[in-house]
Amino acid sequence: MTKTHMSQISVVVGGQWGDEGKGKITDLLAQNMDYVVRFQGGNNAGHTIIVEDKTYKLHLIPSGIISKKATSIIGNGVVVDPKVLLEEIEQVKGQGIANPQLLISERAHVIMPYHIAMDEALSGHQGSLAAGSTKRGIAPVFGDKAYRNGIRMGDLLEPEIFKEKLEKAYNFNKAIIEKVFGLEFNRELETIYHEYLGYGEKLRKYIHDTELELFKAFKFGQQILFEGAQGMSLDPDHGMYPHGTSSNNVAGYSEVGSGVGFNTRKCVIGIVKAYVSRVGESPFPTELHDEVAEKIREEGKEYGTTTGRPRRIGWLDLVQVRQTVRTSGLTEIALTKIDVLLDMDEIKVCVAYKVDGKITEEMPASLEAMRNAIPVYKTLPGWESFTEGLKERVKTGGYDQLPENVKKYIKFIEYQVKCPVKIISFGPERNETIFK
């Protein structure tokens, strides 16, 4: 751990729409951590991590699992599809992690088959206000949590309680699917009951009072890293509502989604890609529809880890990043994928929006304003390709070996958003990262 990251509590959050490279940075920092904790989201998020010759694609298990040192925790703020989780556990075992150090909060809510059916039924409901659902049951399970119809991981270990809760939730959701949406839901309650009891039994050794585990770890002075699953602009309170997700992903939610209040200084790292990508529907002021977008998409392999969908591409939006700095209290930025913006004469950066003739440097809450927002750009000089030779020089010599125009780009970002860039990633491998 560098002197930049000496806080006992560190939080990694996405600074844009997601897909910024949080998994890679979490994996890197996890080498010095005792615990790595997912605190929100579900298997609608995906992290791709490349270590040496292995590629790991994770959806529920924290990226720290690869370090083999840290205990990985799925917190109470995460919603869990137990079938998907069991498949993911087997996947990491098959990739050499024979005994995953994993704990799952007994308070985390369970995605049930009727949630996935409800998500399908809702897919056309929002029309132009849609977020582009992954149809994994995420919004319905959070709805049931708020309705107090939810089933939690610990319930799967208590057959009588599970049966009592399932009957209530099953009948509620089945009635909506069939009577409101006019669709059929043919899964039998008894079948679901026995299937999910089976999942609970297979996961029994992982289900734990993780809130108490983390409280004790903190009191003993152990290092804890919190991993956000999605980007700030998807936050249901502070993002571009309703074009977002169903769980809060700002840094402050790390305490809610883990069940521990940390009255201490934190290192809060916002992951920001050198450009912007987006999977799903919403206004996207800096979106590109030309050969530049296609070049960035192919160079950056911008296809969804969870869905495989091609991502929408745009220039870096510092209005968006300013909001992340403010709402998550960032102490620093990790800038990723600077190697993707290669061989361009010039690179544009959005510094403000023009809305109805007025300039604003801060993110409007108004959806109408966002639909009408015109980006105000500053143009900066581009840089050469990150050849293997250049990468080796940067690995050895650090920040000083970066191309001058990359350093200008970084300084421009720091000046505009008033937050230092402390981590720079210039490739997918763990060792293609430097600390400034």
Secondary structure, DSSP 4 states (H G I P E B T S, - for coil): --GGG--SEEEEEESSSS-SSHHHHHHHHHTT-SEEEE-SB-TT--EEEEETTEEEEESSS-GGGGGSSSEEEE-TTBEE-HHHHHHHHHHHHHTT-SS--EEEETTSEEP-HHHHHHHHHHTTTSGGG------SSHHHHHHHHHHT---BGGGGG-HHHHHHHHHHHHHHHHHIIIIIS-------HHHHHHHHHHHHHHHTTTEE-HHHHHHHHHHTT--EEEEEEEEGGG-TTTSSTTSS-SS--STTHHHHTTT----S-EEEEEEEESSEEE-SSS--TTB--SHHHHHHHHHTT-B-TTT-PBPEEE-EEHHHHHHHHHHHT-SEEEEE-TTTSBS-SEEEEEEEEEETTEEESS--S-HHHHHH-EEEEEEEE-B----HHHHHHHHHHGGGGS-HHHHHHHHHHHHHHT--EEEEE-SSBTTSEEE-
